[in-house]
Amino acid sequence: MYKKFWLSMTALLTVLACLLPMEVLAPTAEARRYQRVVILSDIHYGSKSQKPDVRTRKIHNKEQAVRDINRWQDVDLCVFTGDMVQKTGSPADYKLARKLTDHLKKPKEFLAGNHEIIYHRDLSSTGKLVPADSYERGLHMQQYEKDFGPLYHSRKLGPYFLLFLSPDTLESKYAVELSKEQLDWLKKELKDHRQEPTLIFCHAPVTGTMVPGSKLNKPRNYVQPAKAIGKLLRANPQILLWVSGHTHTSPKNPSFSNPVNQIAGTAILDVYNPTWDGKQVWTNSLYLYPEKVQIRTYSHKTHQWLPQFDRTVWVPRELRKGVM
């Protein structure tokens, strides 16, 4: 009788293990060799769409993705790479965005995108975005820091050093431009942490990391000032990744995972992240091991990993700590 009972229990546990996602059964932080970072990019919550049925479907997809992430047991950090707000960065947009970000019950870091900072809070009579003047940009920055924290900052995660950058210029023709003050701060941070493997998170990608001919392959959509940033990246070989959003690049786009993503003159990989405001939601996860970073892409529609997009970036041997 007891033998039959234990055989039944074993069979039941086996079935449950097969049904539950691997993340739910993940080992505790103490038992893991990695820290996991989940990237949430261009949420645009509720939605940029004004069609009621499309808007409702997109909001549902976003909320379901947050529920998925909340169930994942091995998430050490979630990074929102800008454009959390719906469109204009109005107080109503900020309040709406917080409904979703507050629902995520994991450690979080934020950085601003163009939609938080550079647009007038009201759309034009045609429904199009209107550039904000320098005074209103300043107000947007104050609102952002009130709701989400400092525009640029840094932190440690295990042996890794993480930097978070945001647009902070009062006047610019670009979607994301960093001020001289932010660049000076970035230069000092990189100098002070030169012996630590480093990841940079910024809303816009680095110049030249999209497939040539892409319609978004324009200076406006790359982080600026391009020359100063490129020089800084080339001078700091401890940087492994530049993690970006803004371009809404999905796994269906040739630029999503392409050799061109490697930043010119460096070994740095620009990791493109999809918007959540499309027909479905994908997320990239970064698995930070002492000797490598594994990048994996997950479909929240099919609840499956997409192994064809798995990538590995190796930490230079001189930066590895605790590796036997």
Secondary structure by P-SEA (a helix, b strand, c coil): caaaaaaaaaaaaaaaaaaccccccccccccccbbbbbbbcccccccccccaaaaaaaaaaaaaaaaaaaacccccccccccccccccccaaaaaaaaaaaaaccccbbbbbcccccccccccccccbbbbbcaaaaaaaaaaaaacccccccccccccbbbbbbccccccccccccccaaaaaaaaaaaaaacccbbbbbcccccccccccccccccccccccaaaaaaaaaaaccccccccccccccccccccccccccccccccccbbbbbbccccbbbbbbbbccccbbbbbbbbccccccccccbbbbbcccccccccc
